[in-house]
Amino acid sequence: MKKIFFLCGLTILLAMYFSMVTAKEEVKKCTPAELFTIKCTQCHDAQKALKIHQTKTEWVNSIRSMQTKKGANISDKDAEEIAKLLGDPNLAAIEKTCSKCHTLERIDKTHMTPETCKQICEKMLHKPECPQVTEKEKKAIEEHLLYRTRPTYPMSTEK
Protein backbone atom coordinates (compact mmCIF):
# COMPACT_ATOMS: atom_id res chain seq x y z
CA MET A 1 0.00 0.00 0.00
CA LYS A 2 2.86 2.39 0.86
CA LYS A 3 4.45 1.67 -2.52
CA ILE A 4 1.23 2.56 -4.31
CA PHE A 5 0.96 5.91 -2.46
CA PHE A 6 4.63 6.60 -3.12
CA LEU A 7 4.28 5.86 -6.85
CA CYS A 8 1.10 7.94 -7.13
CA GLY A 9 2.76 10.85 -5.34
CA LEU A 10 5.87 10.57 -7.48
CA THR A 11 3.75 10.45 -10.65
CA ILE A 12 1.84 13.59 -9.60
CA LEU A 13 5.06 15.46 -8.78
CA LEU A 14 6.64 14.50 -12.11
CA ALA A 15 3.50 15.55 -13.99
CA MET A 16 3.53 18.93 -12.20
CA TYR A 17 7.24 19.39 -12.92
CA PHE A 18 6.91 18.64 -16.64
CA SER A 19 3.87 20.88 -17.00
CA MET A 20 5.84 23.78 -15.47
CA VAL A 21 8.83 23.14 -17.75
CA THR A 22 6.54 23.07 -20.80
CA ALA A 23 4.83 26.30 -19.72
CA LYS A 24 8.20 28.06 -19.36
CA GLU A 25 9.26 26.92 -22.83
CA GLU A 26 6.11 28.27 -24.46
CA VAL A 27 7.00 31.66 -25.85
CA LYS A 28 4.54 33.85 -27.71
CA LYS A 29 5.47 33.93 -31.35
CA CYS A 30 4.74 37.08 -33.27
CA THR A 31 5.66 38.77 -36.50
CA PRO A 32 8.37 41.43 -36.60
CA ALA A 33 5.64 44.01 -37.22
CA GLU A 34 3.69 42.81 -34.18
CA LEU A 35 6.88 43.04 -32.15
CA PHE A 36 7.29 46.64 -33.32
CA THR A 37 3.68 47.39 -32.38
CA ILE A 38 3.95 45.76 -28.95
CA LYS A 39 7.30 47.25 -28.00
CA CYS A 40 7.38 50.65 -29.71
CA THR A 41 3.89 52.07 -30.09
CA GLN A 42 3.32 52.34 -26.36
CA CYS A 43 5.33 55.55 -26.57
CA HIS A 44 5.63 56.35 -30.30
CA ASP A 45 3.19 56.92 -33.14
CA ALA A 46 3.61 53.97 -35.53
CA GLN A 47 2.98 55.94 -38.72
CA LYS A 48 5.49 58.61 -37.74
CA ALA A 49 8.13 56.00 -36.87
CA LEU A 50 7.59 54.14 -40.14
CA LYS A 51 8.26 57.32 -42.12
CA ILE A 52 11.72 57.75 -40.60
CA HIS A 53 14.25 56.32 -43.04
CA GLN A 54 17.37 55.02 -41.32
CA THR A 55 19.66 52.09 -41.92
CA LYS A 56 19.39 48.98 -39.78
CA THR A 57 22.47 50.10 -37.80
CA GLU A 58 20.97 53.53 -37.15
CA TRP A 59 17.72 51.88 -36.00
CA VAL A 60 19.63 49.54 -33.67
CA ASN A 61 21.31 52.57 -32.09
CA SER A 62 17.97 54.39 -31.72
CA ILE A 63 16.27 51.35 -30.20
CA ARG A 64 19.20 50.66 -27.87
CA SER A 65 18.79 54.19 -26.49
CA MET A 66 15.13 53.34 -25.84
CA GLN A 67 16.16 50.23 -23.88
CA THR A 68 17.43 52.50 -21.11
CA LYS A 69 14.05 54.19 -20.65
CA LYS A 70 11.95 53.21 -17.67
CA GLY A 71 9.37 50.57 -18.54
CA ALA A 72 10.97 49.67 -21.87
CA ASN A 73 10.99 45.89 -22.03
CA ILE A 74 13.13 45.52 -25.16
CA SER A 75 15.77 42.83 -25.28
CA ASP A 76 18.81 43.04 -27.56
CA LYS A 77 17.20 40.33 -29.70
CA ASP A 78 13.98 42.39 -29.92
CA ALA A 79 16.01 45.47 -30.87
CA GLU A 80 17.75 43.59 -33.69
CA GLU A 81 14.46 42.24 -35.05
CA ILE A 82 12.71 45.63 -34.94
CA ALA A 83 15.72 47.36 -36.52
CA LYS A 84 15.81 44.76 -39.29
CA LEU A 85 12.15 45.53 -40.04
CA LEU A 86 12.43 49.33 -39.89
CA GLY A 87 15.84 49.51 -41.58
CA ASP A 88 14.80 47.32 -44.48
CA PRO A 89 15.37 49.28 -47.71
CA ASN A 90 12.37 47.44 -49.19
CA LEU A 91 10.06 49.31 -46.80
CA ALA A 92 10.10 52.30 -49.17
CA ALA A 93 8.54 50.15 -51.91
CA ILE A 94 5.73 49.13 -49.53
CA GLU A 95 5.08 52.77 -48.66
CA LYS A 96 5.06 53.78 -52.34
CA THR A 97 2.58 51.10 -53.38
CA CYS A 98 0.69 49.13 -50.71
CA SER A 99 0.09 51.96 -48.25
CA LYS A 100 -1.75 53.95 -50.94
CA CYS A 101 -4.78 51.70 -50.32
CA HIS A 102 -3.96 49.75 -47.13
CA THR A 103 -2.79 50.74 -43.69
CA LEU A 104 0.42 49.09 -42.54
CA GLU A 105 -1.55 47.65 -39.60
CA ARG A 106 -3.83 45.82 -42.03
CA ILE A 107 -0.85 44.50 -43.95
CA ASP A 108 0.77 43.35 -40.70
CA LYS A 109 -2.23 41.21 -39.77
CA THR A 110 -1.87 39.17 -42.94
CA HIS A 111 0.21 36.00 -42.62
CA MET A 112 1.33 34.83 -46.04
CA THR A 113 3.07 31.87 -47.53
CA PRO A 114 5.50 32.67 -50.35
CA GLU A 115 2.98 31.42 -52.92
CA THR A 116 0.11 33.47 -51.49
CA CYS A 117 2.34 36.53 -51.29
CA LYS A 118 3.25 36.30 -54.97
CA GLN A 119 -0.39 35.81 -55.96
CA ILE A 120 -1.60 38.76 -53.87
CA CYS A 121 1.19 41.04 -55.09
CA GLU A 122 0.48 40.09 -58.70
CA LYS A 123 -3.21 40.83 -58.24
CA MET A 124 -2.72 44.11 -56.37
CA LEU A 125 0.02 45.47 -58.60
CA HIS A 126 -2.25 45.17 -61.64
CA LYS A 127 -5.00 47.31 -60.12
CA PRO A 128 -5.43 50.68 -61.87
CA GLU A 129 -4.94 52.70 -58.67
CA CYS A 130 -1.58 51.06 -57.97
CA PRO A 131 1.49 53.09 -58.97
CA GLN A 132 3.70 51.52 -61.63
CA VAL A 133 6.49 49.44 -60.14
CA THR A 134 9.55 47.86 -61.64
CA GLU A 135 10.24 44.13 -61.41
CA LYS A 136 12.92 44.93 -58.83
CA GLU A 137 10.41 46.87 -56.70
CA LYS A 138 7.90 44.02 -57.02
CA LYS A 139 10.48 41.56 -55.71
CA ALA A 140 11.36 43.99 -52.90
CA ILE A 141 7.69 44.24 -51.90
CA GLU A 142 7.32 40.45 -51.84
CA GLU A 143 10.48 40.01 -49.77
CA HIS A 144 9.47 42.67 -47.28
CA LEU A 145 5.92 41.36 -46.95
CA LEU A 146 7.15 37.83 -46.32
CA TYR A 147 9.55 39.04 -43.64
CA ARG A 148 7.09 41.50 -42.14
CA THR A 149 4.26 39.00 -41.80
CA ARG A 150 6.07 35.77 -40.86
CA PRO A 151 4.75 34.59 -37.49
CA THR A 152 7.88 32.84 -36.29
CA TYR A 153 9.73 35.36 -34.16
CA PRO A 154 9.70 34.33 -30.49
CA MET A 155 9.10 37.49 -28.50
CA SER A 156 11.35 37.60 -25.48
CA THR A 157 10.09 38.65 -22.10
CA GLU A 158 13.44 39.44 -20.50
CA LYS A 159 15.24 42.75 -20.83
Secondary structure as UniProt FT lines:
FT   HELIX           2..25
FT   STRAND          29..30
FT   HELIX           32..40
FT   TURN            41..43
FT   HELIX           46..50
FT   HELIX           56..67
FT   TURN            70..71
FT   HELIX           76..86
FT   TURN            89..90
FT   HELIX           91..96
FT   HELIX           98..100
FT   HELIX           104..108
FT   HELIX           114..125
FT   TURN            128..129
FT   HELIX           135..149
FT   TURN            151..152
FT   STRAND          153..154
//
